[in-house]
Amino acid sequence: MHVSPAIAGLSFSAARRSSGRALGLLLQLEAWLDARSSARALYAMDDRALSDLGLSRSDVERVNADTSRTVGAA
């Protein structure tokens, strides 16, 4: 069986690495979308509703910044 030089260097481990990277990117995207959704929900609340949850507007800002940093590092 003749193997084309273009695909001779490919292996299952290379395919696995690239699919692992793709999975990692998809998981990062999912985490970012989840964090964005949570931030939107918190930003939509008024100060009284945030207070009922034990949060203030500055807490929402801090949590959003922490989440952005964590998602970017993942």
C-alpha positions, 0 to 999 in steps of 0.5 A: 500500500502506497502512503502519500508523503503529505499524510505519512507524518500523521499519526494517531497521537498527533490526531489525539493532540489536535482533538485535545486542543480542540476540546480544550478550546471548546471547554474554554468557550463554554466556560466563557459563555457561562460566565457571560450569562451569569454576569448578565443575570447579575447585572440585570438585577437591581441593588435590592435583589443583589442585597437579598443574595448578599451581594453588592454591585461591586461584588458583581464587578469583582466576580466578573473580573475574577471569572474573566481572568480564570477563563482566560488562563484555563 
